[in-house]
Amino acid sequence: MVVNYSLKTVIVDNLVKKYGKVIALKGISFEIYRGEVFGLLGPNGAGKTTTIRAISGALKPTSGKIFVLGIDVIKEPLKVKKRIGVVPELPSMYPELSVRDNLYIMARFYDMSRDEFHERLEIISEQLGIKHILGIKYGHLSKGYKRRVDIAASLIHDPEIILLDEPTSGLDVFAANNLRKLLRKLVSIGKTIVLSSHYIDEVMELSNRVLLLYNGVKLFLDKPINLRKILKLKKKVKLYLAKPADRSLLIMLEKNIGCEDCRVELEDERVIVIDTDKPLETVTLAKQVVEENNNKIIDADILPPSWEDVFIKYIEPLEKRECGQCPLASTGVCG
């Protein structure tokens, strides 16, 4: 589904949440559009879960306004809850009940009749690939299938917006990949998704736009690709050597590859990784240095910056209070 940027489904205006003396959210504002995957990204304690809970009506903010599908969340939280689906970070199903019985309990929460439930169950069990496990106890499922059932529970009443808090937390690589495919399918059938995670690659891969939070403050809100442009991150050159390298070769490369502040690391005894602004020139110069050191480059890869690098470049200077190193120093965030 194409994102409809003329239709706002969520409006958050100057949202503040305090827990005693701790300020979890410090006046953040943003909008979410129909058909969008909106990513909330940040380290633990950034305010992601607090934001999700506030949007869902499960948490009353200290101040600010939240509107979901035109409804004032603070004034009418129950009305909002009937039009959204929430997938919490931790499982909330009954382990000794079957998948079908768990989903029926959720359907009754939304005042669905038995006939309405069965009709809806037929649709979502097909969409999510859980038809064959409806009779199995929830507690007997793998983590991947438990997550699918959690999502099914959030979809049982056919909500327009789905809020997911750390959806792939604890899943293995294959289960997490299958879940991401599932989220894309949900978008294709018209759902708006708000995705909270500290997994950078996951949020960047799935989201149309990303809100980067740190310590309750909005640092960045835009398309993922624009974050890369703003930070001007270095690319990585990965060199595969014929023979094991030693520390002396790394020192030689640091001195002779013609790049200021280039980081040279040994990933494996035969693999060297270099962060550089000029990858092709770096490979050429590195080849000369390696051969002078009686070794040989048998292959080389040039890789784009990882989203882990994005995160490090934003967050580390803030945590160390090194404001001059942060691309957002002019915003006053690091004051």
C-alpha positions as a Markdown table, in Angstrom:
| # | Residue | x | y | z |
|---|---|---|---|---|
| 1 | Met | 0.0 | 0.0 | 0.0 |
| 2 | Val | 1.3 | 3.5 | -0.8 |
| 3 | Val | 1.5 | 5.8 | 2.1 |
| 4 | Asn | -1.2 | 8.5 | 2.1 |
| 5 | Tyr | 0.7 | 11.6 | 3.4 |
| 6 | Ser | -2.5 | 13.6 | 3.3 |
| 7 | Leu | -4.2 | 11.5 | 5.9 |
| 8 | Lys | -2.9 | 11.7 | 9.5 |
| 9 | Thr | -3.7 | 8.7 | 11.6 |
| 10 | Val | -1.8 | 9.7 | 14.7 |
| 11 | Ile | -0.9 | 13.2 | 16.0 |
| 12 | Val | 1.4 | 13.6 | 19.0 |
| 13 | Asp | 1.8 | 17.1 | 20.2 |
| 14 | Asn | 4.4 | 18.2 | 22.9 |
| 15 | Leu | 4.1 | 14.9 | 24.8 |
| 16 | Val | 5.6 | 14.9 | 28.3 |
| 17 | Lys | 5.7 | 12.0 | 30.7 |
| 18 | Lys | 7.2 | 12.2 | 34.2 |
| 19 | Tyr | 7.7 | 9.4 | 36.7 |
| 20 | Gly | 8.4 | 11.4 | 39.9 |
| 21 | Lys | 11.6 | 13.3 | 39.2 |
| 22 | Val | 12.4 | 11.2 | 36.1 |
| 23 | Ile | 11.2 | 12.8 | 32.8 |
| 24 | Ala | 10.7 | 9.9 | 30.4 |
| 25 | Leu | 9.4 | 12.0 | 27.5 |
| 26 | Lys | 10.5 | 15.7 | 27.1 |
| 27 | Gly | 7.9 | 17.3 | 24.8 |
| 28 | Ile | 8.1 | 15.2 | 21.7 |
| 29 | Ser | 5.9 | 15.9 | 18.7 |
| 30 | Phe | 5.3 | 13.9 | 15.5 |
| 31 | Glu | 2.6 | 12.7 | 13.0 |
| 32 | Ile | 2.0 | 9.3 | 11.5 |
| 33 | Tyr | 0.2 | 8.8 | 8.1 |
| 34 | Arg | -2.1 | 6.1 | 6.8 |
| 35 | Gly | -0.3 | 3.1 | 5.3 |
| 36 | Glu | 3.0 | 4.1 | 6.9 |
| 37 | Val | 5.5 | 1.9 | 8.8 |
| 38 | Phe | 6.7 | 4.4 | 11.4 |
| 39 | Gly | 9.8 | 3.4 | 13.3 |
| 40 | Leu | 10.6 | 4.4 | 16.9 |
| 41 | Leu | 14.4 | 3.8 | 17.3 |
| 42 | Gly | 16.6 | 4.3 | 20.3 |
| 43 | Pro | 18.5 | 2.6 | 23.1 |
| 44 | Asn | 16.9 | 1.1 | 26.1 |
| 45 | Gly | 15.4 | 3.9 | 28.2 |
| 46 | Ala | 15.0 | 6.3 | 25.3 |
| 47 | Gly | 11.2 | 6.5 | 25.7 |
| 48 | Lys | 10.0 | 4.2 | 23.0 |
| 49 | Thr | 7.8 | 2.0 | 25.1 |
| 50 | Thr | 6.4 | 5.0 | 27.0 |
| 51 | Thr | 5.5 | 6.5 | 23.6 |
| 52 | Ile | 3.8 | 3.3 | 22.5 |
| 53 | Arg | 1.8 | 3.0 | 25.7 |
| 54 | Ala | 0.8 | 6.7 | 25.6 |
| 55 | Ile | -0.5 | 6.3 | 22.0 |
| 56 | Ser | -2.5 | 3.2 | 22.9 |
| 57 | Gly | -4.2 | 4.9 | 25.8 |
| 58 | Ala | -2.6 | 2.6 | 28.4 |
| 59 | Leu | -0.5 | 5.4 | 29.9 |
| 60 | Lys | -1.8 | 8.9 | 30.7 |
| 61 | Pro | 0.8 | 11.5 | 29.8 |
| 62 | Thr | 1.8 | 14.3 | 32.2 |
| 63 | Ser | 1.0 | 16.9 | 29.5 |
| 64 | Gly | 0.6 | 17.2 | 25.8 |
| 65 | Lys | -2.0 | 15.9 | 23.3 |
| 66 | Ile | -2.5 | 12.7 | 21.4 |
| 67 | Phe | -5.0 | 12.0 | 18.7 |
| 68 | Val | -5.5 | 8.6 | 17.0 |
| 69 | Leu | -7.9 | 8.5 | 14.0 |
| 70 | Gly | -9.2 | 11.8 | 15.1 |
| 71 | Ile | -10.0 | 10.6 | 18.7 |
| 72 | Asp | -8.5 | 12.4 | 21.7 |
| 73 | Val | -6.6 | 9.5 | 23.4 |
| 74 | Ile | -6.5 | 11.2 | 26.8 |
| 75 | Lys | -10.2 | 11.9 | 26.9 |
| 76 | Glu | -11.5 | 8.7 | 25.2 |
| 77 | Pro | -8.9 | 6.0 | 25.7 |
| 78 | Leu | -11.4 | 3.1 | 25.5 |
| 79 | Lys | -12.7 | 4.3 | 22.1 |
| 80 | Val | -9.2 | 4.4 | 20.8 |
| 81 | Lys | -8.4 | 0.9 | 22.1 |
| 82 | Lys | -11.2 | -0.5 | 19.9 |
| 83 | Arg | -9.6 | 0.8 | 16.8 |
| 84 | Ile | -6.0 | -0.1 | 17.3 |
| 85 | Gly | -4.1 | -3.3 | 18.0 |
| 86 | Val | -1.2 | -3.6 | 20.4 |
| 87 | Val | 1.6 | -6.2 | 20.4 |
| 88 | Pro | 3.5 | -5.8 | 23.7 |
| 89 | Glu | 7.2 | -6.8 | 24.1 |
| 90 | Leu | 6.4 | -9.7 | 26.5 |
| 91 | Pro | 3.8 | -12.4 | 25.7 |
| 92 | Ser | 0.4 | -11.8 | 27.2 |
| 93 | Met | -1.5 | -15.0 | 26.3 |
| 94 | Tyr | -2.6 | -17.8 | 28.6 |
| 95 | Pro | 0.0 | -20.6 | 28.2 |
| 96 | Glu | -2.4 | -23.5 | 29.1 |
| 97 | Leu | -5.1 | -22.4 | 26.7 |
| 98 | Ser | -5.1 | -23.2 | 23.0 |
| 99 | Val | -4.3 | -20.6 | 20.4 |
| 100 | Arg | -8.0 | -20.6 | 19.4 |
| 101 | Asp | -9.2 | -20.1 | 22.9 |
| 102 | Asn | -6.7 | -17.3 | 23.6 |
| 103 | Leu | -7.9 | -15.5 | 20.4 |
| 104 | Tyr | -11.5 | -15.9 | 21.4 |
| 105 | Ile | -10.9 | -14.3 | 24.7 |
| 106 | Met | -9.4 | -11.3 | 22.9 |
| 107 | Ala | -12.4 | -11.2 | 20.6 |
| 108 | Arg | -14.8 | -11.1 | 23.5 |
| 109 | Phe | -12.8 | -8.1 | 24.9 |
| 110 | Tyr | -13.9 | -6.3 | 21.8 |
| 111 | Asp | -17.5 | -7.5 | 22.1 |
| 112 | Met | -17.4 | -9.7 | 19.0 |
| 113 | Ser | -20.0 | -12.4 | 18.7 |
| 114 | Arg | -18.9 | -16.0 | 18.2 |
| 115 | Asp | -19.9 | -15.9 | 14.5 |
| 116 | Glu | -17.9 | -12.6 | 14.0 |
| 117 | Phe | -14.9 | -14.3 | 15.8 |
| 118 | His | -14.9 | -17.4 | 13.5 |
| 119 | Glu | -15.2 | -15.3 | 10.4 |
| 120 | Arg | -12.3 | -13.1 | 11.5 |
| 121 | Leu | -10.3 | -16.0 | 12.7 |
| 122 | Glu | -10.5 | -17.6 | 9.3 |
| 123 | Ile | -9.1 | -14.5 | 7.6 |
| 124 | Ile | -6.2 | -13.8 | 10.0 |
| 125 | Ser | -5.1 | -17.4 | 10.5 |
| 126 | Glu | -4.7 | -17.6 | 6.8 |
| 127 | Gln | -2.9 | -14.3 | 6.6 |
| 128 | Leu | -0.5 | -15.1 | 9.4 |
| 129 | Gly | 0.0 | -18.8 | 8.6 |
| 130 | Ile | -1.3 | -20.1 | 12.0 |
| 131 | Lys | -4.2 | -22.3 | 10.9 |
| 132 | His | -2.4 | -25.5 | 11.7 |
| 133 | Ile | -1.6 | -24.4 | 15.3 |
| 134 | Leu | -5.0 | -23.2 | 16.4 |
| 135 | Gly | -5.6 | -26.3 | 18.6 |
| 136 | Ile | -2.2 | -26.2 | 20.2 |
| 137 | Lys | -1.6 | -24.7 | 23.6 |
| 138 | Tyr | 0.1 | -21.3 | 23.5 |
| 139 | Gly | 2.7 | -22.4 | 26.0 |
| 140 | His | 3.9 | -25.2 | 23.7 |
| 141 | Leu | 4.7 | -23.0 | 20.7 |
| 142 | Ser | 8.1 | -21.8 | 19.6 |
| 143 | Lys | 9.0 | -18.1 | 20.2 |
| 144 | Gly | 8.4 | -17.4 | 16.5 |
| 145 | Tyr | 4.9 | -18.8 | 16.5 |
| 146 | Lys | 4.0 | -17.2 | 19.8 |
| 147 | Arg | 4.9 | -13.9 | 18.2 |
| 148 | Arg | 2.6 | -14.7 | 15.3 |
| 149 | Val | -0.2 | -15.4 | 17.7 |
| 150 | Asp | 0.4 | -12.2 | 19.6 |
| 151 | Ile | 0.0 | -10.3 | 16.3 |
| 152 | Ala | -3.1 | -12.3 | 15.5 |
| 153 | Ala | -4.6 | -11.2 | 18.9 |
| 154 | Ser | -3.9 | -7.6 | 18.0 |
| 155 | Leu | -5.6 | -8.1 | 14.6 |
| 156 | Ile | -8.7 | -10.0 | 15.8 |
| 157 | His | -10.9 | -6.9 | 15.7 |
| 158 | Asp | -9.5 | -5.7 | 12.4 |
| 159 | Pro | -7.8 | -2.5 | 13.7 |
| 160 | Glu | -6.6 | 0.2 | 11.4 |
| 161 | Ile | -3.3 | 0.8 | 13.4 |
| 162 | Ile | -1.0 | -1.8 | 14.9 |
| 163 | Leu | 1.5 | -0.8 | 17.6 |
| 164 | Leu | 4.4 | -3.3 | 18.0 |
| 165 | Asp | 6.9 | -3.0 | 20.9 |
| 166 | Glu | 10.2 | -4.9 | 20.2 |
| 167 | Pro | 8.4 | -7.4 | 18.0 |
| 168 | Thr | 11.5 | -9.6 | 17.2 |
| 169 | Ser | 13.1 | -9.5 | 20.7 |
| 170 | Gly | 14.3 | -12.9 | 21.7 |
| 171 | Leu | 13.7 | -14.5 | 18.3 |
| 172 | Asp | 16.3 | -16.3 | 16.3 |
| 173 | Val | 17.4 | -15.0 | 12.9 |
| 174 | Phe | 15.0 | -17.1 | 10.9 |
| 175 | Ala | 12.0 | -16.4 | 13.1 |
| 176 | Ala | 12.8 | -12.6 | 13.0 |
| 177 | Asn | 13.1 | -12.6 | 9.2 |
| 178 | Asn | 9.8 | -14.4 | 8.9 |
| 179 | Leu | 8.2 | -11.9 | 11.2 |
| 180 | Arg | 9.5 | -9.0 | 9.1 |
| 181 | Lys | 7.9 | -10.6 | 6.0 |
| 182 | Leu | 4.7 | -10.8 | 7.9 |
| 183 | Leu | 4.8 | -7.1 | 8.8 |
| 184 | Arg | 5.3 | -6.2 | 5.1 |
| 185 | Lys | 2.2 | -8.3 | 4.3 |
| 186 | Leu | 0.2 | -6.4 | 6.9 |
| 187 | Val | 1.2 | -3.1 | 5.3 |
| 188 | Ser | 0.1 | -4.4 | 1.9 |
| 189 | Ile | -3.4 | -5.0 | 3.2 |
| 190 | Gly | -3.7 | -1.5 | 4.4 |
| 191 | Lys | -2.6 | -1.4 | 8.0 |
| 192 | Thr | -0.6 | 1.4 | 9.5 |
| 193 | Ile | 2.2 | 0.1 | 11.7 |
| 194 | Val | 4.1 | 1.8 | 14.6 |
| 195 | Leu | 7.2 | -0.2 | 15.2 |
| 196 | Ser | 9.4 | 0.2 | 18.3 |
| 197 | Ser | 12.8 | -1.4 | 18.5 |
| 198 | His | 16.4 | -1.0 | 19.5 |
| 199 | Tyr | 17.4 | -3.1 | 16.5 |
| 200 | Ile | 18.7 | -0.5 | 14.0 |
| 201 | Asp | 18.7 | -2.7 | 10.9 |
| 202 | Glu | 15.2 | -3.8 | 11.5 |
| 203 | Val | 13.7 | -0.4 | 11.9 |
| 204 | Met | 15.6 | 1.1 | 9.0 |
| 205 | Glu | 14.7 | -1.8 | 6.7 |
| 206 | Leu | 11.0 | -1.7 | 7.4 |
| 207 | Ser | 10.2 | 1.9 | 8.1 |
| 208 | Asn | 9.0 | 4.7 | 5.8 |
| 209 | Arg | 10.2 | 7.2 | 8.4 |
| 210 | Val | 12.2 | 6.9 | 11.6 |
| 211 | Leu | 11.9 | 8.8 | 14.8 |
| 212 | Leu | 15.2 | 8.6 | 16.8 |
| 213 | Leu | 14.7 | 9.0 | 20.5 |
| 214 | Tyr | 17.4 | 9.5 | 23.2 |
| 215 | Asn | 16.7 | 10.2 | 26.8 |
| 216 | Gly | 13.1 | 11.2 | 26.0 |
| 217 | Val | 14.1 | 13.7 | 23.3 |
| 218 | Lys | 13.4 | 13.6 | 19.6 |
| 219 | Leu | 16.8 | 13.7 | 17.8 |
| 220 | Phe | 15.7 | 12.9 | 14.2 |
| 221 | Leu | 12.5 | 12.4 | 12.2 |
| 222 | Asp | 12.8 | 11.6 | 8.5 |
| 223 | Lys | 13.3 | 8.9 | 6.0 |
| 224 | Pro | 16.1 | 6.4 | 6.9 |
| 225 | Ile | 18.1 | 7.3 | 3.8 |
| 226 | Asn | 18.2 | 11.0 | 4.8 |
| 227 | Leu | 19.8 | 10.1 | 8.1 |
| 228 | Arg | 22.6 | 8.5 | 6.2 |
| 229 | Lys | 23.1 | 11.6 | 4.1 |
| 230 | Ile | 23.1 | 13.9 | 7.1 |
| 231 | Leu | 25.8 | 12.0 | 9.0 |
| 232 | Lys | 28.0 | 11.4 | 5.9 |
| 233 | Leu | 29.2 | 8.1 | 7.3 |
| 234 | Lys | 32.2 | 6.4 | 6.0 |
| 235 | Lys | 32.1 | 3.2 | 3.9 |
| 236 | Lys | 33.9 | 0.0 | 4.9 |
| 237 | Val | 36.6 | -1.7 | 2.9 |
| 238 | Lys | 37.0 | -5.3 | 3.7 |
| 239 | Leu | 40.3 | -6.9 | 2.6 |
| 240 | Tyr | 40.7 | -10.7 | 2.4 |
| 241 | Leu | 44.4 | -11.7 | 2.7 |
| 242 | Ala | 46.3 | -14.7 | 1.4 |
| 243 | Lys | 48.2 | -15.1 | 4.7 |
| 244 | Pro | 47.5 | -14.1 | 8.3 |
| 245 | Ala | 48.1 | -10.5 | 9.2 |
| 246 | Asp | 49.9 | -9.2 | 12.3 |
| 247 | Arg | 49.7 | -5.9 | 14.2 |
| 248 | Ser | 52.6 | -4.4 | 12.3 |
| 249 | Leu | 50.6 | -4.6 | 9.0 |
| 250 | Leu | 47.7 | -2.7 | 10.7 |
| 251 | Ile | 50.1 | 0.0 | 11.8 |
| 252 | Met | 51.6 | 0.3 | 8.3 |
| 253 | Leu | 48.1 | 0.6 | 6.8 |
| 254 | Glu | 47.1 | 3.3 | 9.2 |
| 255 | Lys | 50.2 | 5.3 | 8.2 |
| 256 | Asn | 50.1 | 4.8 | 4.5 |
| 257 | Ile | 46.5 | 4.6 | 3.1 |
| 258 | Gly | 46.2 | 8.4 | 2.8 |
| 259 | Cys | 43.1 | 8.9 | 5.0 |
| 260 | Glu | 42.8 | 10.9 | 8.1 |
| 261 | Asp | 40.9 | 9.3 | 11.0 |
| 262 | Cys | 40.5 | 6.0 | 9.1 |
| 263 | Arg | 39.9 | 3.1 | 11.5 |
| 264 | Val | 41.8 | -0.1 | 10.6 |
| 265 | Glu | 40.7 | -3.3 | 12.4 |
| 266 | Leu | 41.5 | -7.0 | 12.2 |
| 267 | Glu | 38.2 | -8.8 | 11.9 |
| 268 | Asp | 39.9 | -12.2 | 11.4 |
| 269 | Glu | 43.5 | -13.2 | 11.1 |
| 270 | Arg | 43.1 | -13.0 | 7.3 |
| 271 | Val | 40.4 | -10.2 | 7.1 |
| 272 | Ile | 41.1 | -6.5 | 7.6 |
| 273 | Val | 38.3 | -3.8 | 7.8 |
| 274 | Ile | 39.0 | -0.2 | 7.0 |
| 275 | Asp | 36.6 | 2.7 | 7.5 |
| 276 | Thr | 37.2 | 5.3 | 4.8 |
| 277 | Asp | 35.8 | 8.2 | 2.8 |
| 278 | Lys | 37.6 | 7.1 | -0.4 |
| 279 | Pro | 37.2 | 3.3 | -0.7 |
| 280 | Leu | 38.7 | 2.8 | -4.2 |
| 281 | Glu | 41.8 | 4.9 | -3.4 |
| 282 | Thr | 42.0 | 3.0 | -0.1 |
| 283 | Val | 42.0 | -0.4 | -1.8 |
| 284 | Thr | 44.7 | 0.7 | -4.2 |
| 285 | Leu | 47.0 | 2.1 | -1.5 |
| 286 | Ala | 46.3 | -0.9 | 0.8 |
| 287 | Lys | 47.3 | -3.3 | -2.0 |
| 288 | Gln | 50.8 | -1.7 | -2.2 |
| 289 | Val | 51.2 | -1.8 | 1.6 |
| 290 | Val | 50.1 | -5.4 | 1.9 |
| 291 | Glu | 52.4 | -6.6 | -0.9 |
| 292 | Glu | 55.4 | -4.7 | 0.7 |
| 293 | Asn | 54.6 | -6.7 | 3.8 |
| 294 | Asn | 55.0 | -9.9 | 1.9 |
| 295 | Asn | 51.3 | -10.7 | 1.8 |
| 296 | Lys | 48.6 | -10.5 | -0.9 |
| 297 | Ile | 45.0 | -9.3 | -1.2 |
| 298 | Ile | 43.0 | -12.1 | -2.8 |
| 299 | Asp | 39.6 | -10.3 | -2.6 |
| 300 | Ala | 38.1 | -6.9 | -1.5 |
| 301 | Asp | 34.6 | -5.7 | -0.7 |
| 302 | Ile | 33.3 | -2.2 | -0.4 |
| 303 | Leu | 30.4 | -2.0 | 2.0 |
| 304 | Pro | 28.0 | 0.9 | 2.8 |
| 305 | Pro | 27.8 | 2.2 | 6.4 |
| 306 | Ser | 25.9 | 0.0 | 8.7 |
| 307 | Trp | 23.0 | 1.3 | 10.7 |
| 308 | Glu | 25.0 | 0.4 | 13.8 |
| 309 | Asp | 27.4 | 3.1 | 12.7 |
| 310 | Val | 24.5 | 5.6 | 12.5 |
| 311 | Phe | 23.5 | 4.8 | 16.0 |
| 312 | Ile | 27.0 | 5.1 | 17.4 |
| 313 | Lys | 27.5 | 8.4 | 15.7 |
| 314 | Tyr | 24.4 | 9.9 | 17.2 |
| 315 | Ile | 24.3 | 8.3 | 20.6 |
| 316 | Glu | 27.9 | 7.9 | 21.8 |
| 317 | Pro | 28.7 | 11.7 | 21.8 |
| 318 | Leu | 25.5 | 12.3 | 23.8 |
| 319 | Glu | 26.3 | 9.7 | 26.4 |
| 320 | Lys | 29.9 | 11.0 | 26.7 |
| 321 | Arg | 28.6 | 14.7 | 26.7 |
| 322 | Glu | 31.0 | 15.3 | 23.7 |
| 323 | Cys | 28.6 | 17.8 | 22.0 |
| 324 | Gly | 31.1 | 18.9 | 19.5 |
| 325 | Gln | 31.2 | 15.4 | 18.0 |
| 326 | Cys | 27.4 | 15.1 | 17.7 |
| 327 | Pro | 25.8 | 16.1 | 14.3 |
| 328 | Leu | 22.9 | 17.5 | 16.4 |
| 329 | Ala | 25.0 | 19.8 | 18.7 |
| 330 | Ser | 23.3 | 22.9 | 17.2 |
| 331 | Thr | 19.9 | 21.7 | 18.4 |
| 332 | Gly | 20.8 | 22.0 | 22.1 |
| 333 | Val | 19.9 | 18.4 | 22.7 |
| 334 | Cys | 23.3 | 17.8 | 24.3 |
| 335 | Gly | 23.2 | 20.8 | 26.6 |
